[in-house]
Amino acid sequence: MRRQRKTPGSIGQPGPQKAQRTTKGADWRREEVLSRQKRHFNPDRLTLHILPGEAKDKDKGRTFPVGVIPELRDAILGQMAVTEALEKKQGR
């Protein structure tokens, strides 16, 4: 019997399985979601971006409205809060 590995998935630590569940049907690859950085997220519009040159189709970028998937929105906003607190603590 194989043991299941525990995967991160709580707010502040969106794991690979959560990323896959939340992007199903969104036409984004799991790796594209997991590789996003702070600069790829627009908190005012609740959108996540793939910039031109970052996707397989090098000429086009893509935008995904994360606000339409509450689980993804909460995970990203939670991670942003953790990141901002850490940056503030480090004086960035």
Secondary structure, DSSP 8 states (H G I E B T S, - for coil): ---------STTS--HHHHHHHHTTTT--HHHHHT--GGGEETTTTEEEE-TTSSSSTT--EEEEGGGSHHHHHHHHHHHHHHHHHHHHTT-
